[in-house]
Each structure stands twice: as C-alpha cells, then as structure tokens.
Amino acid sequence: MNKHTSIHAILGAALLITTLGACADDGDEPTASGATTTATATDPTGSTGTPTTTDGTTTVDPTTTTTDPTTTDPTTDPTTGGGDPFVFPTDPIDSYTQIDRHAAVEAGTAGIAAAAGLGLEGQDISIRDAYNASNPTEDAAMKWIGEIAASVMFFHGALDDDLIALKLVPATFEETVAQAGPVIIPDTIKYNPSMPTSYPNGRKLEDPVVDITLAAVLLKLGDGGVPLDFLANLPLNPTANDVPFKGEFPYLAPPHAP
C-alpha cells in the first residue's frame, strides 16, 4: 500500500510541471465554426512548440445555394446530388454532448480501469464514460492521476516478466512517467512545428500509434534501451495501409464494403 501511494505521488509530481503548460484553457476546444487550436505542449524530447491554429470552416455562398448548413448531412455523397458533404452544422457547442475523446491513443481505455479489460464478466467500466465526457483541463488538474497510475502498474505487473524473457528491459515506473506522461496527460495531440511530424509530435494517418504508445509505457527507451519505434518496426506489423490513402482531403481511404 505504501509503495502504491508513493507511486501516485511520484506521478503527480512528475507530471504537474509538464502538463499544466501543455493544456490551454477553453481556448483549445473546437469552436462552433470548426476552428481548432493546438496547445503548446512538452513533447517526449522536452521541446516546446508554438500554438498553431487551423481554420476548418467551409463557407457557402447564399446566392448560389439554398442548402441550410445547419441541416446538411455531412455524410452525403456529392456524386448523388446531395450537396457538399463538407458543409458542417454550425450549432453552438453547448448543443452537443461529448461522449468520447481520443487524442492520446487508448488513454480512455487502456489508461482507465485497465484491470477491468473490456468489462466482461460483470466488471464495471462506467468510469471510462466519465473520462470521455471530461475535458483536458481536468487532466492537467490531475483528476485522473490515480486511475492512470493504477493502470500503468497493472500492465507492468502483467507484462514485465514476458518482456524480460524476450531480452527486453522494462521501463521503471519513473521512466514510464517521463516517457509517456507528457503524451497521455493531458489527453491532447501535441505538435511542435520545428520537429518532424510523427506521433507523438502530431499524428500522420499511417503512424502505428498503439505500438509507439506501448513502447513508451512499457520499455526502457534510449541509452540502454530500445528506440521509440521498436515495436512499430517489428516484422509482424504491416508496412502500409491495405488501401492507399487519398491525395486530398479527407485523405482517408474508402471504407471496406460490408
């Protein structure tokens, strides 16, 4: 019990400095117009970037269309005559209910109540709904530190022996805090434009984000350890998406047929 308590204290102290500056106030939330802001953050290498803003607003000339942008279905295919699929509703933010957030990969699943798994056999995972409904400012205020610390210890307890058997060096709890903490807390996408764009500095569609996150949480990195992309580069991983990405927005490949 004393060890577990001290672990929580270490995580809180180590992350407090790195995260309070990494998460802006309500200004880093999506606006009703579709503009989003990327907060200045500390990346795992210790570099900081300048906040950047991307305006995703699409304007409609009222003299050429009678479509109401607040009622346009954004999934409509323009080839069928249904209008521009990228004209989005302009309802105020408070008219929506937040049910998910997924900037830090698997933070709301593997990072919260990890020991409960997928909630099978009657295990309660309702706390994940509370996490997904919360705001990154609450992450920076250390609201979820206890849950995340417990999940980190669960994975190390379950997997460290296997990693050692594979001749790998598991990260200590302190190393996990230093390596993965600034990525997971707060749950935002961090981006330093002076650094190469690759997760966790921004995120490309082809980035193997789960493998990268697992390496940061589980393995000793750098001197005496392995590179951050060690798991991502294992031969069992695919080298590319099975369907090529598009060369223009929204870039994603077409969905698989049912």
WOGILIN-V559498 format. One record per residue. N is the residue number from 1. PHI is phi in radians with two decimals (none if undefined). PSI is psi as a letter, one per 30 degrees, with the letter a starting at -180 (999 if undefined). Layout:
# WOGILIN-V559498
[[N | PHI | PSI] [N | PHI | PSI]]
This chain:
# WOGILIN-V559498
[[1 | none | e] [2 | -1.12 | e] [3 | -1.13 | e] [4 | -1.15 | e] [5 | -1.14 | e] [6 | -1.17 | e] [7 | -1.08 | e] [8 | -1.08 | e] [9 | -1.13 | e] [10 | -1.09 | e] [11 | -1.09 | e] [12 | -1.09 | e] [13 | -1.19 | e] [14 | -1.21 | e] [15 | -1.55 | f] [16 | -1.04 | e] [17 | -1.19 | e] [18 | -1.35 | f] [19 | -1.76 | f] [20 | -1.11 | e] [21 | -1.47 | f] [22 | -1.52 | f] [23 | -2.14 | j] [24 | -1.30 | l] [25 | -1.40 | a] [26 | -1.04 | f] [27 | -1.19 | f] [28 | -1.69 | g] [29 | -1.56 | l] [30 | -1.04 | k] [31 | -1.63 | l] [32 | -1.13 | f] [33 | -1.44 | f] [34 | 1.77 | f] [35 | -1.31 | k] [36 | -2.25 | k] [37 | -2.07 | k] [38 | -1.78 | j] [39 | -1.29 | k] [40 | -1.09 | k] [41 | -2.55 | l] [42 | -1.60 | k] [43 | -1.54 | l] [44 | -1.03 | f] [45 | -1.56 | f] [46 | 1.67 | f] [47 | -1.41 | l] [48 | -2.12 | l] [49 | -2.09 | l] [50 | -1.60 | k] [51 | -1.01 | k] [52 | -2.14 | l] [53 | -2.17 | k] [54 | -2.08 | k] [55 | -1.64 | j] [56 | -1.68 | g] [57 | -1.24 | k] [58 | -1.89 | k] [59 | -1.74 | k] [60 | -2.12 | k] [61 | -1.32 | j] [62 | -1.16 | f] [63 | -1.45 | f] [64 | -2.05 | f] [65 | -2.59 | k] [66 | -1.89 | g] [67 | -1.26 | k] [68 | -1.48 | j] [69 | -1.13 | f] [70 | -1.40 | f] [71 | -2.09 | f] [72 | -1.17 | k] [73 | -1.37 | j] [74 | -1.16 | f] [75 | -1.67 | f] [76 | -1.12 | k] [77 | -1.49 | j] [78 | -1.10 | f] [79 | -1.22 | f] [80 | -1.70 | g] [81 | 1.50 | g] [82 | -1.58 | g] [83 | 1.71 | l] [84 | -1.26 | j] [85 | -1.29 | f] [86 | -1.85 | g] [87 | -1.69 | j] [88 | -1.76 | l] [89 | -1.03 | l] [90 | -2.04 | g] [91 | -1.09 | k] [92 | -1.12 | l] [93 | -1.00 | e] [94 | -1.25 | f] [95 | -1.53 | f] [96 | -1.88 | l] [97 | -2.01 | k] [98 | -1.34 | k] [99 | -2.11 | f] [100 | -2.80 | l] [101 | -2.66 | k] [102 | -2.61 | h] [103 | -1.30 | e] [104 | -1.50 | j] [105 | -1.02 | k] [106 | 1.09 | g] [107 | -1.08 | e] [108 | -1.49 | f] [109 | -2.05 | d] [110 | -1.17 | f] [111 | -1.51 | f] [112 | -2.18 | k] [113 | 0.95 | h] [114 | -1.03 | e] [115 | -1.15 | f] [116 | -1.44 | f] [117 | 1.03 | b] [118 | -1.57 | g] [119 | 1.47 | g] [120 | -1.32 | l] [121 | 0.98 | h] [122 | 1.33 | g] [123 | -1.29 | k] [124 | -1.51 | j] [125 | -2.08 | g] [126 | -1.11 | f] [127 | -1.07 | f] [128 | -1.17 | e] [129 | -1.12 | e] [130 | -1.12 | e] [131 | -1.11 | e] [132 | -1.16 | f] [133 | -1.53 | f] [134 | -1.55 | a] [135 | -2.03 | k] [136 | -0.97 | f] [137 | -1.11 | e] [138 | -1.27 | e] [139 | -1.04 | e] [140 | -1.13 | f] [141 | -1.48 | g] [142 | 1.24 | g] [143 | -1.08 | e] [144 | -1.85 | g] [145 | -0.98 | e] [146 | -1.06 | e] [147 | -1.14 | e] [148 | -1.18 | e] [149 | -1.06 | e] [150 | -1.11 | e] [151 | -1.19 | e] [152 | -1.05 | e] [153 | -1.16 | e] [154 | -1.07 | e] [155 | -1.15 | e] [156 | -1.13 | e] [157 | -1.12 | e] [158 | -1.49 | f] [159 | -2.07 | f] [160 | -1.03 | e] [161 | -1.07 | e] [162 | -1.17 | e] [163 | -1.12 | e] [164 | -1.11 | e] [165 | -1.10 | f] [166 | -1.58 | g] [167 | 1.18 | g] [168 | -1.81 | l] [169 | -1.84 | j] [170 | -1.14 | k] [171 | -1.26 | k] [172 | -1.26 | l] [173 | -1.05 | e] [174 | -1.10 | e] [175 | -1.18 | e] [176 | -1.06 | e] [177 | -1.02 | e] [178 | -1.20 | e] [179 | -1.42 | e] [180 | -1.84 | f] [181 | -0.94 | e] [182 | -1.13 | f] [183 | -1.47 | e] [184 | -1.46 | e] [185 | -2.13 | j] [186 | -1.37 | l] [187 | -1.36 | i] [188 | -2.42 | l] [189 | -1.53 | k] [190 | -1.66 | k] [191 | -2.56 | k] [192 | -1.93 | j] [193 | -1.12 | f] [194 | -1.47 | f] [195 | -1.90 | l] [196 | -1.03 | k] [197 | -1.43 | j] [198 | -2.95 | k] [199 | -0.94 | k] [200 | -1.63 | g] [201 | -1.65 | j] [202 | 1.33 | a] [203 | -2.81 | k] [204 | -1.62 | l] [205 | -1.00 | e] [206 | -1.55 | f] [207 | -1.13 | k] [208 | -1.40 | i] [209 | -1.13 | e] [210 | -1.16 | e] [211 | -1.09 | e] [212 | -1.16 | e] [213 | -1.12 | e] [214 | -1.07 | e] [215 | -1.10 | e] [216 | -1.15 | e] [217 | -1.42 | e] [218 | -1.79 | e] [219 | -1.93 | k] [220 | -1.23 | k] [221 | -1.89 | l] [222 | 1.32 | b] [223 | -1.05 | j] [224 | 1.48 | f] [225 | -2.28 | b] [226 | -2.11 | l] [227 | -1.24 | l] [228 | -1.04 | e] [229 | -1.62 | g] [230 | -1.00 | e] [231 | -1.18 | e] [232 | -1.11 | f] [233 | -1.69 | g] [234 | -1.14 | k] [235 | -1.05 | f] [236 | -1.29 | f] [237 | -1.48 | k] [238 | -1.18 | l] [239 | -1.56 | f] [240 | -2.81 | l] [241 | -1.10 | k] [242 | -1.21 | f] [243 | -2.15 | k] [244 | -1.03 | k] [245 | -1.27 | l] [246 | -1.33 | l] [247 | -1.60 | g] [248 | -2.49 | l] [249 | -0.97 | k] [250 | -1.60 | g] [251 | 1.21 | f] [252 | -1.10 | k] [253 | -1.24 | l] [254 | -1.02 | k] [255 | -1.16 | l] [256 | -1.17 | k] [257 | -1.19 | k] [258 | -1.15 | 999]]
